[in-house]
Amino acid sequence: MARTAIVPQDIVATGLAPTFEAANADGEKFEGTGKEYLEVINGGGSACVVTVPTPYSQDGNSLEDLVVSVGAGLTRKIGPFPARSYNVQSGADIGQVYVNFDQVVTVTVGVFKLP
């Protein structure tokens, strides 16, 4: 399998009926403009660790990846993700933000874009 592309859902003044999809064991990706946030819902079982890699470095110093634990039965809104820090810098996925999960059983995810 490959990383799943998620299309960010625009948040609008009149409201949004959000949709979520099952998290992919191979990870997710979405176009990063710096206005997106990720919502992770852990339906139960065990905690899920969400990692958002930070490919950015300056003067040989790398930023640490963003790591968030989502406990069983909990929901977390994670982000936003400044493009300079989180966007893939080269290759076929340039401009994408990667998201990885240590487990995906009962985990759903959605990406939302602020106006």
Secondary structure, 3 states (H helix, E strand, C coil): CCCEECCCEECCCCCCCCCCEECCCCCEEEECCCCEEEEEEECCCCCEEEEECCCCEECCEECCCEEEEECCCCEEEECCCCHHHHECCCCCCCCEEEEEECCCCCEEEEEEECC
